[in-house]
């Protein structure tokens, strides 16, 4: 029951983070910049890869059935299967691959930073490939990857710092000697 509650909370966190939006014009980018990838990458570091993957699957299902969990309080099959489909699939693929790496890998700021960088690049790559249904290679790069790189770098640093703080807090809270 507790496990499902954490998975549900993580899915809801994705939906909330998707509403933190920096709009970009359609001539500049295929989608807005959101805090969604920050939430996804943090969930991957905070949960084991299976639970993180389940949380992302739940988030996507909630959006597909029409709940307003995608950016701009949107949802539904049309939104899911549109130009953002590659990014949505990238969230799940990243949860599996980067999540397994995180489960086995060291826990430090530098390692969080490295995994979050790899995760961001994987999401952008899969999103880029998904855009080929609509755009040519160059336009997909110009509108589907490049506009998101500055925000991705900021989210990676913020995410790694937050994960480090959360892990440090968890350590302090679990050590009775440090509680006095």
C-alpha positions in Angstrom: 0.0 0.0 0.0 2.8 2.4 0.9 4.6 1.6 -2.3 1.5 2.3 -4.4 1.1 5.6 -2.5 4.6 6.7 -3.4 4.1 5.7 -7.0 0.8 7.7 -7.1 2.5 10.7 -5.5 5.3 10.6 -8.0 2.8 10.4 -10.9 1.0 13.4 -9.5 4.3 15.3 -9.1 4.9 14.8 -12.8 1.5 16.3 -13.6 2.1 19.2 -11.3 5.6 19.9 -12.7 4.2 19.8 -16.2 2.2 22.9 -15.3 5.3 24.9 -14.5 5.7 26.3 -18.1 7.9 28.7 -19.9 6.1 29.1 -23.2 8.0 29.2 -26.5 6.6 30.3 -29.8 5.7 27.6 -32.4 8.4 29.1 -34.7 11.0 28.4 -32.0 10.0 25.0 -30.4 7.6 22.2 -30.7 6.6 22.4 -27.0 7.0 24.7 -24.0 9.8 24.3 -21.5 8.4 22.6 -18.3 9.6 21.4 -15.0 8.3 17.9 -16.0 11.8 16.5 -16.9 13.1 17.8 -13.6 10.4 15.8 -11.8 11.0 12.7 -14.0 14.8 12.8 -13.4 14.3 13.3 -9.6 11.8 10.4 -9.4 14.3 8.2 -11.2 17.0 9.0 -8.6 14.6 8.8 -5.6 12.8 5.6 -6.4 14.0 2.2 -7.7 13.8 1.8 -11.4 10.7 -0.4 -11.3 8.7 2.0 -9.1 9.9 5.1 -11.1 8.8 3.3 -14.3 5.4 2.5 -12.8 5.0 6.1 -11.7 5.7 7.3 -15.2 3.4 4.7 -16.8 0.7 5.8 -14.4 1.3 9.5 -15.2 1.1 8.7 -18.9 -2.1 6.7 -18.5 -3.7 9.5 -16.5 -2.9 11.9 -19.3 -4.0 9.5 -22.1 -7.4 9.0 -20.5 -7.9 12.7 -20.5 -6.9 14.0 -17.1 -5.3 17.4 -17.4 -1.8 16.3 -16.4 0.2 17.3 -19.5 1.4 20.9 -19.9 -1.2 23.6 -20.0 -3.6 21.3 -18.1 -4.1 19.2 -21.2 -4.7 15.5 -21.6 -6.1 12.9 -24.0 -4.9 10.6 -26.7 -4.5 13.5 -29.2 -2.0 15.3 -26.9 -0.1 12.1 -26.0 0.2 10.9 -29.6 1.1 14.3 -31.0 4.4 15.9 -31.4 5.3 15.2 -27.8 5.0 11.4 -28.1 8.7 10.9 -28.4 9.4 12.9 -25.3 6.7 10.9 -23.4 8.2 7.6 -24.5 11.6 9.0 -23.6 10.5 9.5 -20.0 9.7 5.9 -19.7 12.8 4.6 -21.5 14.9 6.9 -19.4 13.3 5.6 -16.2 14.3 2.1 -17.1 17.8 2.7 -18.3 18.9 5.5 -16.1 16.9 4.1 -13.2 18.8 0.8 -13.4 22.1 2.7 -13.5 21.0 4.8 -10.5 20.0 1.7 -8.5 23.5 0.2 -9.0 25.5 3.4 -9.1 27.2 5.6 -6.5 25.1 8.2 -4.6 26.9 11.6 -4.8 26.2 15.0 -6.4 28.6 14.3 -9.3 26.9 11.0 -10.0 23.4 12.5 -9.8 24.6 15.2 -12.2 26.0 12.7 -14.6 22.9 10.4 -14.6 20.6 13.4 -14.9 22.6 14.7 -17.9 22.5 11.3 -19.5 18.7 11.1 -18.8 18.1 14.6 -20.2 20.0 13.7 -23.4 18.2 10.4 -23.7 14.8 12.1 -23.4 15.8 14.8 -26.0 17.1 12.1 -28.4 14.0 10.0 -28.3 11.8 13.2 -28.5 13.9 14.3 -31.5 13.4 10.9 -33.2 9.7 11.2 -32.6 9.5 14.5 -34.4 10.6 12.9 -37.7 6.8 12.2 -38.3 6.3 16.0 -38.6 9.7 17.6 -39.3 12.8 17.0 -41.2 16.1 16.3 -39.4 17.3 19.9 -39.2 14.0 21.4 -38.2 13.5 18.7 -35.5 16.9 19.6 -34.1 16.2 23.3 -34.2 12.7 23.1 -32.7 12.9 19.8 -30.7 16.4 19.8 -29.1 18.3 23.1 -29.2 15.7 25.3 -27.5 15.6 22.8 -24.5 19.3 22.6 -23.8 19.7 25.7 -21.6 16.7 24.7 -19.5 17.9 21.1 -19.3 21.3 22.2 -17.9 19.6 24.3 -15.2 17.2 21.4 -14.3 20.2 19.0 -14.1 22.1 21.2 -11.7 19.0 22.0 -9.6 17.9 18.4 -9.6 21.3 17.0 -8.6 21.5 19.6 -5.8 18.0 18.7 -4.5 18.6 15.0 -4.7 21.9 15.5 -2.7 20.0 17.5 0.0 17.1 14.9 0.2 19.6 12.1 0.5 21.5 13.9 3.2 18.3 14.7 5.1 17.3 11.0 4.8 20.6 10.0 6.2 20.3 12.4 9.2 16.8 11.3 9.9 17.7 7.6 9.9 20.7 8.0 12.2 19.6 8.2 15.8 23.1 9.4 16.9 22.6 12.5 14.7 19.1 13.3 16.0 20.3 14.5 19.4 
